[in-house]
Amino acid sequence: MENANDAIYIIQDDYLRFWNRQTEKMLEYTAGKLAAIRFTEFIHPDDRAMVVDRHYRRLRGENPPSTYSYRIIPKSGRELWIQISSVRIT
């Protein structure tokens, strides 16, 4: 996982709880800072409602699209398009 070229992370209780180095590189935060920021803060404001809706629908056991694109805002403030492939872990 640490050698993956993709960002891999787990969200629990609205925070990133587990991630690889590529996630830190993509979001431009160190591990200590990354753990203290709600995952929604990284999502571009225009895409936030859609991503949050799909996240919570998945947690409720629904089947929203699992692969889709949206924008994030890393620490530098630049806009970055990503494609997510999400699954619910039980």
C-alpha positions in Angstrom: 0.0 0.0 0.0 2.8 2.4 0.8 4.3 1.9 -2.7 1.0 2.5 -4.5 0.8 5.4 -7.0 -2.7 6.1 -5.9 -3.9 7.8 -2.7 -5.5 5.2 -0.5 -7.4 6.2 2.7 -10.2 5.3 5.1 -12.7 7.8 6.3 -14.4 7.2 9.7 -16.4 9.7 11.7 -15.8 12.4 9.0 -11.9 12.2 9.4 -9.2 10.4 7.5 -8.2 7.6 9.9 -5.8 5.6 7.8 -3.9 6.7 4.7 -0.8 6.1 2.6 2.0 8.5 1.8 0.5 9.2 -1.6 -2.5 10.7 0.2 -0.2 13.0 2.2 1.6 14.0 -1.1 -1.7 14.7 -2.9 -3.2 16.8 -0.1 0.1 18.4 0.8 -0.2 17.8 4.6 1.9 15.9 7.1 0.3 13.0 9.0 -0.2 15.1 12.2 -2.1 17.9 10.4 -4.0 15.6 8.1 -5.6 13.7 11.0 -7.1 16.9 12.4 -9.0 18.1 9.3 -12.5 16.8 8.4 -12.4 15.1 5.0 -15.1 17.5 3.6 -12.6 20.4 4.0 -10.5 19.0 1.2 -13.5 18.9 -1.3 -14.1 21.8 -3.6 -17.1 23.8 -2.4 -19.0 23.3 -5.7 -18.6 19.5 -5.4 -19.0 19.0 -1.7 -22.7 18.4 -1.5 -22.5 15.6 -4.2 -19.5 13.9 -2.5 -21.0 14.1 1.0 -24.4 12.8 -0.3 -22.8 9.8 -1.9 -20.6 9.1 1.1 -23.5 9.0 3.5 -25.7 7.1 1.2 -23.0 4.4 0.9 -22.8 4.3 4.7 -26.5 3.7 4.9 -26.1 0.7 2.7 -27.4 2.3 -0.5 -25.5 1.9 -3.8 -24.6 5.4 -5.2 -21.9 5.5 -8.0 -18.7 4.2 -6.6 -16.4 5.7 -9.2 -16.6 9.4 -10.1 -14.6 12.5 -10.4 -14.6 15.7 -8.3 -12.2 18.5 -7.3 -10.2 18.8 -4.2 -8.3 21.7 -2.7 -4.9 20.7 -1.2 -3.0 22.8 1.2 -1.5 25.0 -1.6 -5.1 26.1 -2.6 -4.8 24.9 -6.2 -7.8 23.0 -7.7 -7.0 19.4 -8.4 -9.4 16.9 -10.2 -9.3 13.4 -8.8 -11.2 10.2 -9.5 -12.4 8.2 -6.6 -13.2 4.5 -6.4 -15.0 4.0 -3.1 -16.2 1.0 -1.2 -17.9 0.5 2.2 -15.9 -1.5 4.7 -18.0 -3.3 7.3 
